[in-house]
Amino acid sequence: MTDSALTELHHRSADGIEVSLLWSRVTNALTVAVEDSRSGLSFEVPAPAEKALDVFEHPFAYAA
């Protein structure tokens, strides 16, 4: 998927951790992307519409 197909709906950063709530125009899916610049860890978690903000606020819980 190209970056132009994604829209960032929400973003936050703290202590080297970047969290973005992304919406795909192609699939209409929501995803939370996490990047930790300290550890180099990055991952994405699917975010069902009804839980998108909860996944955004607690992505590590949903990645487990």
C-alpha positions in Angstrom: 0.0 0.0 0.0 1.4 3.4 -0.9 1.7 6.2 1.6 -0.8 8.3 -0.4 -3.5 5.7 0.2 -3.1 6.3 4.0 -4.5 9.2 6.0 -3.2 10.0 9.5 -6.3 10.6 11.7 -4.5 11.0 15.0 -0.9 11.2 16.2 0.9 11.3 19.5 4.5 11.1 20.6 6.3 10.8 24.0 9.6 9.6 25.2 10.7 8.4 21.7 7.5 6.5 21.0 5.4 7.7 18.0 1.9 6.4 17.7 -0.3 7.0 14.6 -3.9 6.1 13.8 -4.1 5.5 10.1 -7.0 5.1 7.7 -6.6 3.3 4.4 -8.6 4.9 1.5 -8.2 1.7 -0.4 -9.5 -0.9 2.1 -11.3 1.5 4.5 -9.4 -0.2 7.4 -8.0 1.5 10.5 -4.5 0.6 11.7 -2.4 1.9 14.6 1.3 2.2 13.8 3.9 2.4 16.5 7.6 3.3 16.3 10.0 3.3 19.2 13.2 5.2 18.3 15.0 4.0 21.4 14.6 0.3 20.8 14.1 0.3 17.0 10.8 -1.6 17.5 8.0 -0.9 15.1 4.7 -2.6 14.5 1.2 -2.1 13.3 -2.1 -3.3 14.9 -5.5 -3.6 13.2 -7.9 -1.2 14.9 -11.6 -2.1 14.5 -13.7 1.1 14.1 -15.5 0.5 17.5 -12.2 0.2 19.3 -9.9 2.4 17.3 -9.3 5.0 20.0 -8.7 2.3 22.6 -6.1 0.6 20.3 -4.5 4.1 19.7 -4.3 4.8 23.4 -3.0 1.2 24.4 -1.3 -0.3 21.3 1.1 -2.4 23.3 -1.8 -4.2 25.0 -3.4 -5.0 21.6 0.0 -6.1 20.1 0.5 -8.8 22.8 
